[in-house]
Amino acid sequence: MAVYQCPGCDYRIDTAVGDSSEGFAPGFDWDAEVPEDWFCPDCGVRDKVDFDQIS
């Protein structure tokens, strides 16, 4: 499992916990389930590639 952080606003998404408001169940696969054009729900930073893996 991993945690990814938005570089614009520090929003974090933990793959172990998921984010039900974004449609990600606990244990989701970041690479397979998050679309490449997904953006930060808090600040709108575009592109999944911009997120930093912090753990």
N, C-alpha and C positions, 0 to 999 in steps of 0.2 A: 504494500500500500504506500501511497505517496501523498504529499501535500503540495499544492501549487498555489502561488501567490501572484496577484496582479501587480505589475510594477507601477501602476498609476494611483491606486488607492489602498493597496494592501488587503483587498478582499482575498480570502483564502478558501480553497475547496480541498477537502480531505477525501481521497478516494475510499477510505475505510468507512467514513460517515455518510458520504453522498450529500446531495442538496436537493431535497424534494421539490422545492420551488422552481428549480431549474430542470427537473425531470431526471435527476441522476440518483439511482438507488444506492444504498450502502454496498461497497465492494465493486463499484463500477470500474471499468477499464478506461483510463484516460486516453490512451492511444486509439482504441477501437470505437469507443462510444461518444467521444466529444468531437463534434464536427470541426473541421479546420476553420470555418468562419464563425465559430462560437465566440461571443464577446462577453466581457465582464458585465454582470448584471448590476453592479453598483455604479461604475463610472463609464462604461461603454468602450474601454480599450478593446480594439479590434484584434482578432486573430489569436487563436490558442497558442501559437508559437511564441507570443510575447510573454506568456506566463512563465514564472521562474519556479522550478522545482526546489522546494526548500527542505524537504525531508523525504 
